Amino acid sequence: MEKDYKFKVNLGGMIDILSNHLYSSPDVFVRELLQNGTDAISARMISDNDFPEENAKIEIEVEEGKRIIFRDNGTGLNEEEIHKFLSVIGQSSKYDIENNRASGDYIGRFGIGLLSCFMVTDYICVRTRSYKTPDTVLEWKGMADGTYTIEESDADIAVGTEIIIENNKKSKDGTIDDYYNCDNIANLIYYYGLFLKYPVYTINGEEKTRLNLKFDFDTEKNKELCMTLGKTFLGENFLDCFTLRSPTGLFNGIAYVLPYPVSANVHNMHRIYLKNMFLTENGHKLLPEWAFFIRCIINTDNLKPTSSREDFYEDEELEKAKNEIGDIIADYFEDLDLNNKGLLYKIVSIHSLAVKSVIASGNELDDLLLPYIIFHTSMGDLTGKDILDFGSIAFYTTDENQYRQLAPLYIQRNQLLINAGYVYENAIITKLADISRKTDIQKLTDADIDFMLDDSEFDGDPAADKLLRIASRILKKYDCKPVLKEFRPFEIPTLYTINEKAYKARQIKRSKQKANNVFMGMLDSFENDIAASTVAYLYLNTNNLIIRKLINCDDDDKLSCYIEILYVQALLSGHFPLLNNEMKVLNENLYRLMSY
């Protein structure tokens, strides 16, 4: 015959789980007791029609170094509820008050909050007078060994509950003593419960101080106060702030714009509250990934917390909230576009990387933000709008080194070359080209580069042909071909250009110079795969006096020396990292020059 057995719980082991695994710090016992008090008052507000909200309060009395007493004038507990809710781990009255459903007014959900006190004490005393049975005061005493007692008390307390914890738990580092200090408790209450809707007071001797405030998350009503709040809690003099209000009631709060650029990999500190009780500083689950230039103070009543109540479960509601926050940020930018273009330009300038990531990800803000993106060009820094209004052909390159090489040529010709070589800019310039009507925005090709260079007047000249033959022989070992051209500025003797495959080939060669034998075969294979399609040219500017002197030079040995030096100089001018043999060639030829 089968027999049912009941699980037994080792309370010492349970406390160890709370201390070392569930909760991040003993600090949370303050949060748990604030939650219990707030929920008890919310329960009384629902059930006791004779209890006005203006009478609601939570008091925390601290006897320095000895004990802490948490008081609330909430619903209180009768004996049946004490046995059911205080002495059964995992049971919570917040589920049973409304037909076994947790009310939206209740913060706690797991029925283990009181156990968190055992992280700072070995003894908990709960005195309670239920509004249902106001003639009786009951006293529950719980010990860390798992035993408890219940008895009637003659203590004179009002309807509600007081929880007393004693400073009797030993700690190796003495940190538990710090919790029995009024200033430290006040700081924790301020940290966790600043926005709780019921007044919270500390009592230290004759001194009684209210610690929380009633605050409306509305930047339009009092922007100066909101900015001050951001400075106080997030530690920055922010550039601007705006209201976060969910259209479906999921959250409300304030978003702040950082006054300096930040990395997309940095997780900013936020202040995120659940039912006005602080939950977490980590907002990466709630904010869109691209919003790393935003910091927030947010309160939510409807998102589901994890069991530790230090973060949110990832579910459909959380994803919905994240999308809504993204939409609100988009609306903020749209409002700036209409009413404060100067501030919008400043934000985009400071947070260009964040804004570019928004556009590159295909966000609906494309059309709004594209005109404010700044590009480096041969005509200086230009915005997307400047480029759209340019009205002629504009070329862009996604190779930053190529831009550096060619920009002087475009400057001389007063033509527009756009550097789209930074992160996200390839996708952005493509979007810009798609919507452009006045400006023909084209990606730079080898044919376009060649078009910028004029035919040389020395074409067919025997001396020039001789220079080309020697240069071809010298540059062959570098997989490069010489070409005679004329271009401006005249001061530039050479121009080195390379296609994408050739650039990758150079990178492979540099890697091979550092790689061990394990990777050498793999790099050889990569190099062989692209070898046939590599193209590199060294353009010799016959407008330049140095190249003209080389054409008239009869000493083949000197010519080979000069050509190799010019080749390396062209690489350096184009910011190409030198291979080992190229650096060696430069040094050897400089030494040869000294010998002439």
Buried (B, 14 or more C-beta within 10 A) or exposed (E): EEEEEEEEEEBEEBBBBBBEEBBEEBBBBBBBBBBBBBBBBBBBBBEBEEBEEEEBBBBBBBBEEEBBBBBBBBBBBBBEBBBBBBBEBEBBBBBBBBEEEBEEBBBBBBBBBBBBBBBBBBBBBBBBBBBBBEEBBBBBBBEBEBEBEBEEBEEEBBBBBBBBBBBEBEEEEEEBBBBBBBEBBBBBBBBBBBBBBBBBBBBBEEEEEEBBEEBEBBBEEEBEEBBEBBEEBBEBEBBBBBBBBBEEEBBBBBBBBBBEEBEEEEEBBBBBBBBBBBBBEBBBBBBBEBBBBBBBBBBBBBBEBBEBBBBBEEEEBBEBBBEBBBBBBBEBBBEBBEEEEEEBBBBBBBBBBBBBBBBBBEBEBBEBBBBBBBBBBBBEEBBBEBBBBBEEEBBBBBBBBBBBBBBBBBBBEEBBBBBBBBEBBBBBBBBBBEEBEEBEBEBBEEEBBEEBBEEBEBEEBEBBBBBBEBBBEBBEEBBBBBBBBBBBEEEBBBBBBBBBBBBBBBBBBBBBEEBEEEEEEEBEEBBEEBEEEBBBBBBBBBBBEBBBEBBEBEEEEBBBBBBBBBBBBBBBBBEBEBBEEBEEBBEEBEEBEEEE
